[in-house]
């Protein structure tokens, strides 16, 4: 048995060292909608029937399939194209951009750089920045993912503030208790209802990854990298990305290069743009009658 495993590792390693090596991995991504459902349940205007429909639609939108094409030093990660029902395309594109998806995610582990295109409120951006540094801690645990033996690693990372999957629902009971004990001076402000007040963005998050040394490439889904083997599973507490299929030394080669379309910004600049837009929307919704008072403005 050990001889078979060693032979398999040597064969895969041989593939990777080949000049024109390329591999492909399929990932199923699922994001828990429990937090969002909890937030929806607090809205008195939404009936149980409406809430059920919203939860089912959100669950469908949060279950996605991604394709990772990779070689020895670079990769592209992109959502699998699916046919949308009439009227759903715009909604899917908007939700994808707000939930950290959409576009083509390119990363080069040799140059330690990533480039990803995002569409946000009708504007196209090209985020170009250095790959995040992960201080991976090897946990010494192992498990099987398909036919591959994988090992566990964890890291505490700074949260991407433009990825709405990272939002957490505040403790409603705690919030109501604080509201009762607070002296309200501005009655106009006190009477406003703002959905965004129920949510908060954590500063850090713990990532659990399972990597496979049998596939000796420094790659993984999204921006994850830096382990001695292909990352087959990532869990950040809300979103799980699990590899369901691997093809080594694929016959149909894919051009692994970054996209070039969009306004070039850094990750920090893009986060600031998203934050500004959210604050703008918050201000609009809290105005008289909750009516919109303007559009998305961005200097060129």
SERO-4910 file (N, C-alpha, C, O; in steps of 0.05 Angstrom, whole numbers):
BEGIN
 pado doro    nc1    nc2    nc3   cac1   cac2   cac3    cc1    cc2    cc3    oc1    oc2    oc3
  Unk    A     17    -24      0      0      0      0     17     25      0     12     44    -15
  Unk    A     38     25     17     56     48     18     70     53     -8     74     75    -16
  Unk    A     78     30    -22     91     32    -48     73     45    -68     82     61    -85
  Unk    A     47     39    -67     28     50    -86     25     80    -82     25     96   -101
  Unk    A     23     88    -56     21    117    -49     46    132    -58     43    154    -70
  Unk    A     69    121    -53     94    134    -61     96    137    -91    104    157   -101
  Unk    A     88    115   -105     89    116   -134     70    137   -145     76    151   -165
  Unk    A     46    139   -132     26    159   -140     37    188   -137     34    205   -154
  Unk    A     50    192   -114     62    219   -108     83    226   -128     85    248   -138
  Unk    A    101    206   -134    122    211   -154    111    216   -181    122    232   -196
  Unk    A     90    202   -189     78    206   -215     66    235   -217     70    248   -238
  Unk    A     51    244   -196     40    270   -196     62    291   -196     60    312   -210
  Unk    A     83    287   -180    105    306   -179    118    308   -207    127    330   -215
  Unk    A    119    286   -221    130    286   -248    113    303   -267    124    318   -284
  Unk    A     86    301   -264     68    318   -280     74    347   -275     76    363   -294
  Unk    A     76    355   -249     80    383   -242    105    394   -253    106    417   -261
  Unk    A    127    378   -254    152    387   -264    153    390   -294    172    402   -305
  Unk    A    133    378   -307    133    380   -337    130    409   -346    117    425   -332
  Unk    A    142    415   -368    143    443   -378    116    455   -383    111    478   -376
  Unk    A     97    439   -394     71    449   -401     49    439   -382     26    436   -389
  Unk    A     57    433   -357     38    422   -338     15    441   -332     20    466   -330
  Unk    A     -9    430   -330    -32    446   -322    -52    428   -309    -57    405   -318
  Unk    A    -64    437   -287    -84    421   -273   -110    437   -270   -111    461   -274
  Unk    A   -131    422   -263   -157    435   -260   -171    423   -235   -172    399   -231
  Unk    A   -183    440   -218   -197    431   -195   -224    445   -194   -227    469   -199
  Unk    A   -245    430   -186   -272    440   -184   -279    443   -154   -275    424   -139
  Unk    A   -289    466   -147   -296    472   -119   -326    478   -117   -337    494   -132
  Unk    A   -339    466    -97   -366    473    -90   -365    492    -66   -354    485    -45
  Unk    A   -376    516    -69   -376    536    -48   -404    540    -37   -423    544    -51
  Unk    A   -405    538    -10   -431    541      4   -427    561     27   -409    558     43
  Unk    A   -445    581     28   -444    601     50   -469    598     67   -491    597     56
  Unk    A   -466    596     93   -488    593    111   -505    619    110   -494    641    112
  Unk    A   -531    616    107   -549    639    106   -564    643    133   -582    659    134
  Unk    A   -555    628    154   -569    630    179   -568    658    191   -588    668    201
  Unk    A   -545    672    188   -542    699    199   -560    718    184   -573    735    197
  Unk    A   -562    715    158   -579    733    142   -608    728    148   -624    746    149
  Unk    A   -616    702    151   -643    695    158   -651    707    185   -674    716    188
  Unk    A   -633    707    203   -638    718    230   -643    748    228   -660    759    241
  Unk    A   -628    762    210   -632    790    206   -659    796    193   -673    815    200
  Unk    A   -667    779    174   -692    783    160   -715    779    179   -735    793    177
  Unk    A   -713    759    197   -735    753    216   -742    777    234   -764    778    244
  Unk    A   -723    796    237   -728    819    254   -744    841    240   -752    860    253
  Unk    A   -749    838    214   -764    858    199   -794    851    201   -802    831    190
  Unk    A   -809    868    214   -838    862    219   -854    863    193   -876    853    192
  Unk    A   -843    877    172   -858    880    147   -857    854    130   -872    852    111
  Unk    A   -839    836    137   -836    811    121   -852    789    133   -848    782    157
  Unk    A   -870    777    118   -886    755    127   -870    729    127   -849    728    114
  Unk    A   -879    709    142   -865    683    142   -862    671    114   -842    659    107
  Unk    A   -883    675     97   -882    665     70   -860    679     54   -845    667     39
  Unk    A   -859    706     57   -838    721     43   -811    714     52   -792    712     36
  Unk    A   -808    710     79   -782    702     90   -772    676     79   -749    672     72
  Unk    A   -791    657     76   -784    630     66   -774    632     37   -754    620     30
  Unk    A   -788    649     21   -780    653     -7   -752    666     -9   -736    658    -25
  Unk    A   -748    686      8   -722    700      8   -699    680     16   -678    680      4
  Unk    A   -704    664     37   -684    645     46   -677    625     25   -654    618     21
  Unk    A   -698    615     11   -693    595    -11   -677    607    -34   -659    594    -45
  Unk    A   -684    632    -41   -669    646    -62   -641    651    -54   -622    648    -70
  Unk    A   -637    660    -29   -610    666    -20   -593    640    -19   -569    641    -26
  Unk    A   -605    618    -10   -590    593     -9   -581    585    -36   -558    575    -40
  Unk    A   -598    588    -56   -591    581    -84   -568    599    -94   -550    589   -107
  Unk    A   -569    625    -87   -549    644    -96   -522    640    -82   -501    646    -93
  Unk    A   -523    628    -58   -498    624    -43   -485    597    -47   -464    592    -36
  Unk    A   -498    580    -64   -486    555    -71   -475    557    -99   -491    558   -118
  Unk    A   -449    557   -102   -436    561   -128   -415    540   -134   -405    527   -116
  Unk    A   -409    538   -159   -388    520   -168   -366    537   -182   -371    554   -199
  Unk    A   -341    533   -173   -318    547   -184   -298    528   -197   -296    505   -189
  Unk    A   -284    538   -217   -263    523   -231   -236    537   -226   -233    560   -231
  Unk    A   -217    521   -216   -190    531   -212   -172    517   -232   -168    493   -232
  Unk    A   -161    533   -251   -141    523   -270   -114    533   -260   -110    557   -255
  Unk    A    -94    515   -258    -69    523   -247    -45    509   -261    -48    488   -273
  Unk    A    -22    523   -260      3    511   -269     22    512   -245     14    513   -222
  Unk    A     48    512   -251     68    512   -229     69    537   -213     76    537   -189
  Unk    A     61    560   -225     64    585   -210     40    603   -210     39    622   -194
  Unk    A     20    598   -227     -2    616   -229    -29    601   -231    -29    577   -236
  Unk    A    -51    615   -227    -77    602   -228    -98    623   -235    -95    647   -230
  Unk    A   -121    614   -245   -144    630   -249   -168    615   -236   -171    591   -239
  Unk    A   -184    630   -221   -206    618   -206   -231    633   -215   -233    658   -212
  Unk    A   -251    619   -225   -274    632   -237   -299    615   -233   -298    591   -233
  Unk    A   -322    629   -228   -347    615   -224   -355    601   -250   -353    613   -272
  Unk    A   -366    577   -247   -375    562   -270   -400    577   -282   -418    584   -267
  Unk    A   -400    580   -308   -422    595   -320   -447    578   -320   -447    554   -327
  Unk    A   -469    591   -313   -495    577   -312   -516    595   -326   -513    620   -326
  Unk    A   -536    583   -337   -557    598   -350   -576    608   -328   -586    593   -312
  Unk    A   -581    634   -329   -599    646   -309   -628    647   -320   -632    649   -344
  Unk    A   -647    646   -301   -675    649   -309   -679    678   -317   -664    696   -308
  Unk    A   -699    684   -334   -704    712   -342   -707    731   -318   -721    725   -299
  Unk    A   -692    753   -319   -693    772   -297   -674    767   -275   -672    784   -257
  Unk    A   -660    744   -275   -642    738   -252   -613    747   -257   -598    749   -237
  Unk    A   -606    752   -282   -578    757   -288   -567    782   -273   -546    781   -261
  Unk    A   -583    804   -274   -575    828   -260   -572    824   -231   -552    834   -218
  Unk    A   -591    810   -219   -590    805   -190   -567    788   -182   -554    792   -161
  Unk    A   -561    768   -198   -538    750   -192   -512    765   -194   -494    761   -177
  Unk    A   -509    782   -214   -484    797   -217   -480    816   -194   -458    819   -184
  Unk    A   -501    829   -185   -499    848   -163   -492    833   -137   -475    841   -122
  Unk    A   -506    810   -132   -501    795   -108   -473    783   -109   -460    782    -88
  Unk    A   -464    774   -132   -437    763   -135   -416    783   -127   -397    776   -113
  Unk    A   -419    808   -137   -399    828   -131   -399    835   -101   -377    841    -90
  Unk    A   -422    834    -88   -423    842    -60   -415    819    -42   -408    823    -18
  Unk    A   -416    795    -52   -410    771    -36   -383    759    -43   -379    735    -40
  Unk    A   -365    775    -53   -338    766    -58   -334    749    -83   -313    737    -87
  Unk    A   -355    747   -100   -353    730   -123   -352    747   -149   -348    771   -148
  Unk    A   -356    734   -171   -356    748   -197   -328    752   -208   -308    753   -193
  Unk    A   -326    753   -234   -301    759   -247   -282    736   -247   -288    713   -240
  Unk    A   -257    742   -256   -236    722   -258   -214    729   -237   -204    751   -237
  Unk    A   -208    710   -220   -189    715   -199   -163    702   -207   -160    678   -208
  Unk    A   -143    719   -212   -116    710   -220    -97    714   -198    -96    735   -185
  Unk    A    -80    694   -192    -59    698   -173    -33    684   -183    -34    662   -194
  Unk    A    -11    697   -177     15    687   -185     32    684   -160     40    704   -148
  Unk    A     37    659   -151     51    655   -126     81    660   -129     94    664   -108
  Unk    A     90    661   -153    119    667   -157    124    697   -154    143    705   -140
  Unk    A    106    713   -165    108    742   -162     93    753   -137     95    776   -130
  Unk    A     78    734   -124     63    741   -100     44    765   -106     43    784    -91
  Unk    A     28    761   -127     10    782   -136    -17    770   -144    -18    748   -154
  Unk    A    -39    785   -139    -64    776   -149    -78    799   -164    -74    822   -158
  Unk    A    -95    791   -183   -110    810   -199   -138    799   -202   -141    776   -211
  Unk    A   -159    814   -195   -186    804   -198   -204    827   -207   -201    850   -198
  Unk    A   -222    821   -226   -241    841   -235   -267    839   -220   -277    817   -214
  Unk    A   -278    862   -213   -303    864   -198   -321    885   -211   -312    906   -220
  Unk    A   -347    878   -212   -367    898   -221   -383    906   -197   -395    888   -183
  Unk    A   -384    931   -191   -398    941   -167   -415    965   -174   -405    986   -181
  Unk    A   -442    961   -173   -461    982   -180   -455    994   -207   -455   1018   -211
  Unk    A   -451    976   -227   -448    984   -254   -420    994   -262   -416   1002   -285
  Unk    A   -402    995   -243   -375   1003   -248   -356    979   -248   -358    962   -231
  Unk    A   -337    979   -267   -318    957   -269   -291    965   -256   -280    986   -262
  Unk    A   -282    947   -239   -257    952   -225   -237    929   -230   -246    906   -234
  Unk    A   -212    936   -230   -191    916   -232   -173    918   -207   -156    936   -205
  Unk    A   -178    900   -188   -163    900   -163   -136    887   -167   -135    863   -175
  Unk    A   -115    901   -163    -88    891   -167    -71    896   -142    -68    919   -134
  Unk    A    -62    875   -129    -48    879   -103    -30    855    -97    -29    835   -112
  Unk    A    -15    857    -75      2    834    -66    -16    813    -53    -36    819    -40
  Unk    A     -8    788    -57    -22    766    -44    -20    769    -13      1    777     -3
  Unk    A    -41    763      1    -40    764     30    -20    744     41    -17    722     30
  Unk    A     -7    751     64     11    733     77     -3    717     99    -15    729    117
  Unk    A     -3    691     97    -16    674    116      4    662    135     23    649    126
  Unk    A      0    666    161     18    653    181      5    626    188     -7    623    209
  Unk    A      9    607    170     -4    581    173      7    566    197     31    565    201
  Unk    A    -10    554    212     -3    537    235    -10    508    228    -34    502    224
  Unk    A      9    490    226      4    462    220     -7    448    244      5    447    265
  Unk    A    -31    437    242    -45    426    265    -40    397    270    -46    386    291
  Unk    A    -28    383    250    -21    355    254    -44    335    250    -41    311    254
  Unk    A    -68    345    242    -91    328    236    -92    322    206    -83    337    190
  Unk    A   -104    299    200   -107    292    172   -135    280    167   -148    270    186
  Unk    A   -144    281    142   -169    268    134   -169    263    104   -153    275     90
  Unk    A   -187    246     96   -189    240     67   -209    259     54   -232    263     64
  Unk    A   -202    270     32   -220    285     15   -219    271    -12   -200    274    -27
  Unk    A   -240    256    -18   -239    239    -42   -218    218    -39   -218    203    -19
  Unk    A   -200    216    -58   -178    196    -57   -152    208    -46   -131    195    -46
  Unk    A   -154    232    -35   -129    246    -27   -128    249      3   -148    255     17
  Unk    A   -104    245     14    -99    250     43    -91    279     46    -72    289     34
  Unk    A   -107    293     63   -102    321     67    -95    327     96   -102    312    114
  Unk    A    -81    349    100    -72    357    127    -83    385    134    -86    402    117
  Unk    A    -88    388    160   -101    412    169    -81    434    176    -60    429    187
  Unk    A    -89    459    169    -73    483    176    -93    505    182   -114    507    169
  Unk    A    -86    522    201   -103    544    208    -88    571    207    -63    571    209
  Unk    A   -102    592    204    -89    619    204   -110    640    212   -134    637    205
  Unk    A   -101    660    227   -118    682    234   -112    704    213    -89    713    210
  Unk    A   -133    713    199   -129    732    177   -146    757    182   -166    757    196
  Unk    A   -137    779    169   -152    804    169   -175    801    150   -172    791    128
  Unk    A   -199    809    159   -223    806    143   -224    826    120   -216    849    122
  Unk    A   -232    816     97   -236    832     73   -263    848     77   -284    836     76
  Unk    A   -261    874     81   -284    890     87   -304    894     64   -326    902     68
  Unk    A   -295    887     39   -313    890     16   -327    865     10   -344    864     -9
  Unk    A   -322    843     25   -335    818     21   -358    815     41   -353    811     65
  Unk    A   -382    818     32   -405    818     50   -411    792     63   -427    790     82
  Unk    A   -398    770     54   -401    745     68   -390    746     97   -396    729    113
  Unk    A   -372    766    102   -360    768    128   -377    783    148   -369    784    172
  Unk    A   -399    794    140   -416    808    159   -427    788    180   -434    766    174
  Unk    A   -429    798    205   -441    782    226   -464    797    238   -464    822    241
  Unk    A   -485    782    246   -508    794    258   -503    800    288   -495    782    302
  Unk    A   -509    825    296   -504    832    324   -524    818    342   -545    809    334
  Unk    A   -516    816    368   -534    804    388   -557    823    392   -554    844    404
  Unk    A   -581    815    383   -604    833    384   -612    839    412   -620    862    419
  Unk    A   -611    819    430   -619    824    458   -601    844    471   -610    861    486
  Unk    A   -575    841    466   -555    860    477   -560    888    467   -559    907    481
  Unk    A   -566    889    441   -571    915    429   -595    929    440   -595    953    446
  Unk    A   -617    914    445   -642    925    456   -638    934    485   -648    954    493
  Unk    A   -621    919    500   -616    926    528   -600    952    528   -606    970    545
  Unk    A   -580    955    511   -565    980    510   -582   1003    501   -578   1026    511
  Unk    A   -601    998    483   -619   1020    474   -637   1030    496   -642   1054    498
  Unk    A   -646   1012    514   -663   1020    536   -649   1037    557   -660   1055    568
  Unk    A   -623   1031    561   -608   1045    581   -596   1071    571   -586   1087    587
  Unk    A   -597   1075    545   -584   1099    533   -604   1122    533   -628   1119    527
  Unk    A   -595   1146    541   -611   1169    540   -612   1180    512   -591   1188    501
  Unk    A   -636   1181    500   -639   1190    473   -645   1219    472   -666   1228    482
  Unk    A   -627   1235    460   -630   1263    458   -642   1272    431   -657   1291    429
  Unk    A   -635   1257    411   -645   1263    384   -668   1245    377   -664   1223    368
  Unk    A   -693   1255    381   -716   1237    377   -720   1230    348   -731   1209    341
  Unk    A   -711   1248    330   -713   1242    301   -696   1218    294   -705   1200    279
  Unk    A   -672   1218    305   -653   1196    300   -663   1171    313   -660   1149    302
  Unk    A   -675   1173    336   -685   1150    351   -707   1136    336   -710   1111    339
  Unk    A   -723   1151    321   -746   1139    307   -738   1126    281   -755   1114    268
  Unk    A   -714   1130    272   -705   1118    247   -699   1088    250   -688   1079    271
  Unk    A   -706   1073    230   -700   1045    230   -679   1039    208   -685   1045    185
  Unk    A   -657   1029    215   -636   1024    196   -627    995    197   -616    986    218
  Unk    A   -631    981    175   -624    952    175   -595    947    180   -588    928    193
  Unk    A   -577    965    170   -549    961    172   -539    963    201   -517    953    207
  Unk    A   -555    975    219   -546    977    247   -546    949    260   -533    946    281
  Unk    A   -559    929    249   -560    903    260   -536    886    252   -533    863    261
  Unk    A   -518    897    236   -496    881    226   -469    894    233   -467    918    237
  Unk    A   -449    877    234   -422    887    240   -401    871    225   -406    847    218
  Unk    A   -379    883    219   -357    870    205   -334    864    224   -322    882    235
  Unk    A   -328    838    230   -306    832    248   -279    840    236   -277    843    211
  Unk    A   -259    845    253   -233    853    243   -216    829    234   -202    831    214
  Unk    A   -219    806    247   -204    782    241   -222    758    239   -244    758    249
  Unk    A   -211    737    227   -226    712    224   -206    689    223   -183    692    214
  Unk    A   -214    666    234   -197    642    234   -204    625    210   -227    617    207
  Unk    A   -184    619    194   -188    602    170   -177    574    176   -155    571    187
  Unk    A   -193    554    168   -183    526    169   -181    516    141   -200    516    125
  Unk    A   -157    506    134   -152    496    107   -142    467    109   -128    459    128
  Unk    A   -149    452     88   -139    424     86   -124    422     59   -135    426     38
  Unk    A    -98    416     61    -81    416     37    -71    388     31    -70    371     49
  Unk    A    -64    383      6    -55    357     -3    -27    357    -13    -22    367    -35
  Unk    A     -7    347      2     21    346     -6     25    329    -31     45    332    -45
  Unk    A      6    311    -37      9    294    -61      8    311    -87     19    303   -107
  Unk    A     -5    335    -85     -6    353   -108     11    377   -100      1    397    -89
  Unk    A     37    376   -106     56    397    -96     56    423   -111     76    431   -123
  Unk    A     33    437   -110     31    464   -121     21    482    -98      6    475    -81
  Unk    A     31    507    -99     27    526    -78      1    542    -84      2    567    -86
  Unk    A    -21    528    -87    -46    541    -97    -70    533    -80    -69    516    -63
  Unk    A    -92    547    -86   -117    542    -72   -139    560    -84   -133    576   -101
  Unk    A   -164    557    -75   -186    574    -85   -183    603    -75   -169    609    -56
  Unk    A   -196    621    -90   -195    650    -84   -166    660    -79   -149    655    -95
  Unk    A   -162    673    -56   -135    684    -50   -119    666    -32    -98    674    -22
  Unk    A   -128    641    -28   -114    623    -10    -91    610    -23    -93    600    -46
  Unk    A    -68    609    -10    -44    598    -20    -24    595      3    -30    600     26
  Unk    A      0    586     -3     22    586     17     25    561     33     40    561     53
  Unk    A     13    538     24     16    513     38     31    493     19     29    496     -5
  Unk    A     44    473     30     60    455     14     42    434      0     46    410      3
  Unk    A     23    443    -15      5    425    -29    -21    440    -36    -27    460    -24
  Unk    A    -35    431    -57    -60    443    -65    -80    443    -43    -85    422    -30
  Unk    A    -93    466    -37   -113    468    -16   -139    457    -28   -150    468    -47
  Unk    A   -150    436    -15   -174    423    -25   -199    432    -10   -221    428    -19
  Unk    A   -196    444     13   -219    453     29   -211    477     45   -189    478     57
  Unk    A   -229    497     46   -225    521     63   -252    526     77   -273    525     65
  Unk    A   -249    533    103   -273    539    119   -267    564    136   -248    563    152
  Unk    A   -282    585    133   -278    609    149   -300    613    170   -302    635    182
  Unk    A   -315    592    175   -337    594    195   -364    599    183   -384    591    194
  Unk    A   -365    611    159   -390    616    145   -390    604    117   -410    593    108
  Unk    A   -367    606    104   -365    596     76   -346    573     75   -324    574     86
  Unk    A   -355    551     62   -338    527     58   -334    523     28   -353    523     13
  Unk    A   -309    521     20   -302    514     -7   -289    487     -8   -267    483      4
  Unk    A   -302    468    -21   -293    440    -21   -288    431    -49   -305    433    -67
  Unk    A   -264    420    -53   -257    409    -79   -271    382    -84   -270    364    -68
  Unk    A   -285    380   -107   -300    356   -113   -289    341   -137   -297    318   -143
  Unk    A   -270    353   -151   -259    340   -175   -231    352   -181   -227    376   -179
  Unk    A   -212    334   -188   -185    343   -195   -177    329   -221   -180    304   -223
  Unk    A   -166    344   -240   -156    332   -264   -127    342   -267   -122    366   -269
  Unk    A   -108    323   -267    -80    331   -269    -70    329   -298    -78    311   -313
  Unk    A    -53    347   -306    -42    348   -333    -64    347   -354    -65    330   -372
  Unk    A    -82    367   -352   -105    368   -370    -97    371   -399    -77    384   -406
  Unk    A   -112    358   -417   -106    358   -445   -114    385   -458   -100    396   -474
  Unk    A   -138    395   -449   -147    420   -460   -136    443   -443   -145    448   -421
  Unk    A   -116    456   -453   -101    477   -438   -118    503   -438   -131    510   -457
  Unk    A   -116    516   -415   -130    542   -411   -108    563   -408    -88    559   -395
  Unk    A   -113    586   -421    -94    608   -419    -96    621   -391   -116    633   -384
  Unk    A    -75    617   -375    -75    628   -348    -61    655   -348    -37    657   -346
  Unk    A    -78    675   -350    -68    703   -349    -90    721   -337   -113    714   -338
  Unk    A    -82    744   -326   -101    762   -314   -118    777   -334   -109    781   -357
  Unk    A   -142    785   -326   -158    803   -342   -146    831   -340   -130    837   -322
  Unk    A   -153    848   -359   -141    875   -359   -163    897   -359   -156    921   -359
  Unk    A   -188    890   -360   -209    910   -362   -218    920   -335   -223    904   -317
  Unk    A   -221    946   -332   -231    958   -308   -213    980   -297   -190    982   -305
  Unk    A   -224    996   -279   -208   1017   -266   -189   1004   -246   -199    991   -227
  Unk    A   -163   1008   -249   -144    994   -232   -143   1007   -204   -139   1031   -201
  Unk    A   -147    990   -184   -146    999   -156   -132    978   -139   -130    955   -147
  Unk    A   -123    986   -115   -113    967    -96   -137    955    -80   -159    965    -83
  Unk    A   -132    934    -65   -153    922    -49   -163    943    -28   -188    944    -24
  Unk    A   -146    958    -16   -154    978      3   -171   1000    -10   -191   1008      2
  Unk    A   -163   1008    -33   -179   1029    -48   -206   1018    -55   -226   1033    -52
  Unk    A   -208    993    -63   -234    982    -70   -251    979    -45   -275    984    -46
  Unk    A   -239    971    -23   -254    969      2   -266    996     10   -289    997     19
  Unk    A   -250   1017      6   -259   1044     13   -283   1052     -5   -301   1066      4
  Unk    A   -282   1045    -30   -303   1051    -49   -329   1038    -41   -350   1050    -41
  Unk    A   -327   1012    -34   -350    997    -25   -362   1008      1   -386   1012      3
  Unk    A   -344   1014     19   -353   1026     45   -367   1052     41   -388   1057     53
  Unk    A   -356   1069     24   -368   1095     19   -396   1092      6   -414   1107     13
  Unk    A   -398   1073    -12   -424   1068    -25   -445   1058     -5   -468   1066     -5
  Unk    A   -436   1041     13   -455   1030     33   -464   1052     52   -487   1053     60
  Unk    A   -445   1070     60   -452   1092     77   -472   1111     62   -490   1123     75
  Unk    A   -467   1114     36   -485   1131     20   -513   1120     19   -532   1134     22
  Unk    A   -515   1093     16   -541   1080     15   -554   1082     42   -579   1086     44
  Unk    A   -538   1079     63   -549   1081     90   -561   1108     95   -583   1111    107
  Unk    A   -548   1129     86   -558   1156     89   -583   1160     73   -602   1173     82
  Unk    A   -584   1149     48   -608   1151     32   -632   1139     44   -654   1150     45
  Unk    A   -628   1114     55   -650   1099     66   -660   1110     93   -682   1104    101
  Unk    A   -643   1126    106   -652   1137    132   -663   1165    129   -669   1178    148
  Unk    A   -665   1174    103   -675   1201     98   -706   1201     99   -717   1180    104
  Unk    A   -719   1224     95   -748   1226     96   -761   1206     76   -757   1208     52
  Unk    A   -777   1188     87   -791   1168     71   -772   1147     60   -781   1129     45
  Unk    A   -746   1148     68   -727   1128     59   -722   1129     29   -715   1109     17
  Unk    A   -727   1153     17   -724   1155    -12   -695   1161    -20   -680   1174     -6
  Unk    A   -688   1151    -43   -661   1154    -53   -657   1183    -62   -674   1195    -75
  Unk    A   -633   1194    -55   -627   1222    -61   -604   1225    -80   -594   1247    -84
  Unk    A   -595   1204    -91   -572   1207   -109   -562   1180   -119   -572   1159   -110
  Unk    A   -543   1180   -137   -532   1155   -148   -504   1150   -139   -493   1165   -122
  Unk    A   -492   1129   -151   -464   1122   -144   -445   1141   -159   -446   1142   -183
  Unk    A   -429   1155   -144   -411   1174   -156   -382   1164   -153   -374   1156   -131
  Unk    A   -367   1165   -174   -339   1157   -173   -323   1174   -192   -330   1177   -215
  Unk    A   -301   1185   -182   -284   1202   -199   -267   1184   -217   -258   1162   -209
  Unk    A   -264   1192   -242   -249   1176   -261   -220   1186   -262   -204   1175   -277
***
